Amino acid sequence: MRTYWTLGRYNGFTVAEAPSEKDLMKALLPWTDMVDLETMRAIPREEAMKLL
């Protein structure tokens, strides 16, 4: 897991990996009362290019 601090709309973001989206959701749920969360699924460029 990596955390980056940013300037602009968001103060920072964290990149995390989990076996499934449900596993990640389980890990994030305890934080929902303390921080605003927005999740995005990322696909490597090479994998996305295969879809074209």
N, C-alpha and C positions, 0 to 999 in steps of 0.2 A: 504494500500500500504506500502511495506517495501523496503528499499534500503540497500544494502550491499556493502561494499568496499572490493575489492579483490586484490590479487597479481597474476601476470601472464598475460595471453593474454588480459583479460578484466580488466579495472580499477574498475568496479563495475557493479552491476545489480539491477534491481528493480522488485519486484514481485507485480503484480497488477491483479485485477479481474474486469470484466465488464460483463454486461448482455449478450453481444455477441462479436464476433471478430470484427464486423463492428463498434460497439460502442467504442471499445478500439482503433481501427485504427483512428477513428475520434478524439479521445483525444490525440493521439500521433502525428498526422500530423503537428501541429504547431511547434513541436520540431525538425523536420527533417533537418532544415537548421542549427541547433546549435549543434547537437550531432549525432553520428552514432548509428543507432538503429538496433537491431536484435530481432525479436519476436519468441517465441517458445510456443507452446501449451503444457501444462502439464496435465497429467491424473493421478489421485491418484492410488497408487499401487493396491489397492483392486479392482478398476474398471478395470484396465489393466489385472489383473489375470482372470477376468470373460471372457475376450476375448479369452483366451487360450483354 
